[in-house]
Amino acid sequence: MVRIRFQRRGTKKAPHHRIVVTDQRRSQSSRVLEIVGFYDPSTHPEKVSVNESRVAYWVSTGAQVSDAVRQLLRRTKRVAAKSA
């Protein structure tokens, strides 16, 4: 099953995240199908960049959005992320 989820990057105590499309059975640091955005919580205000058209495309093809990414998208009011 394909999921849209975070991929943790950065260093210890200074994380930032990529928003990626990947197979849910793969580990967090493994190969991804596509990078659709990033999230940096350590800056003020938080930096969020999402390619909304690609997220909508992947959701329309059956990808499921993880809970954490769904909350981020709702909080920043980016994309109407539906759970499939």
C-alpha positions as CSV (number, residue, x, y, z in Angstrom):
1,M,0.0,0.0,0.0
2,V,1.3,3.5,-0.9
3,R,1.5,6.1,1.9
4,I,2.3,9.8,2.1
5,R,4.3,10.2,5.3
6,F,7.3,12.0,6.9
7,Q,10.9,11.0,6.3
8,R,13.0,12.3,9.2
9,R,16.2,14.2,8.1
10,G,18.6,16.5,9.9
11,T,20.6,16.0,13.0
12,K,20.0,15.0,16.6
13,K,17.9,17.8,18.3
14,A,17.5,19.6,14.9
15,P,15.2,17.5,12.8
16,H,13.4,18.4,9.7
17,H,11.2,16.2,7.6
18,R,10.5,15.4,4.0
19,I,7.0,14.6,3.0
20,V,7.4,11.6,0.8
21,V,5.3,9.0,-1.1
22,T,6.5,5.5,-0.4
23,D,5.4,1.9,0.1
24,Q,4.3,1.5,3.7
25,R,6.3,-1.7,4.1
26,R,9.6,0.0,3.5
27,S,11.6,1.5,6.3
28,Q,11.6,5.2,7.0
29,S,15.0,5.9,5.4
30,S,14.6,3.7,2.3
31,R,13.9,4.5,-1.3
32,V,10.8,6.7,-2.0
33,L,8.5,7.0,-5.0
34,E,8.4,10.8,-4.9
35,I,9.2,13.7,-2.6
36,V,6.2,16.0,-2.4
37,G,7.3,18.6,0.2
38,F,9.2,19.4,3.4
39,Y,8.5,20.5,6.9
40,D,11.0,22.3,9.2
41,P,9.5,22.7,12.8
42,S,12.7,24.2,14.2
43,T,12.3,27.6,12.6
44,H,9.9,30.3,13.7
45,P,7.4,30.3,12.0
46,E,7.6,26.7,10.9
47,K,8.5,26.2,7.2
48,V,6.1,24.0,5.2
49,S,6.2,23.5,1.5
50,V,3.9,21.0,-0.2
51,N,3.3,20.3,-3.9
52,E,-0.5,20.3,-3.5
53,S,-1.2,19.0,-7.0
54,R,1.0,16.0,-6.5
55,V,-0.5,15.1,-3.1
56,A,-4.0,15.3,-4.7
57,Y,-2.8,13.1,-7.5
58,W,-1.4,10.4,-5.2
59,V,-4.6,10.5,-3.0
60,S,-6.7,10.1,-6.1
61,T,-4.7,7.0,-7.1
62,G,-5.3,5.4,-3.7
63,A,-2.4,6.6,-1.5
64,Q,-3.2,7.0,2.1
65,V,-2.0,10.0,4.1
66,S,-0.4,9.2,7.5
67,D,-2.0,10.8,10.6
68,A,0.9,13.1,11.2
69,V,0.9,14.5,7.6
70,R,-2.9,14.8,7.6
71,Q,-2.7,16.9,10.8
72,L,0.0,19.1,9.3
73,L,-1.9,19.7,6.1
74,R,-5.1,20.5,8.1
75,R,-3.2,22.9,10.4
76,T,-1.6,24.8,7.5
77,K,-4.9,24.5,5.5
78,R,-2.9,23.3,2.5
79,V,-4.8,20.4,0.9
80,A,-8.1,18.7,1.8
81,A,-6.4,15.4,2.6
82,K,-9.0,12.6,2.6
83,S,-8.4,9.3,4.3
84,A,-9.1,6.5,1.9
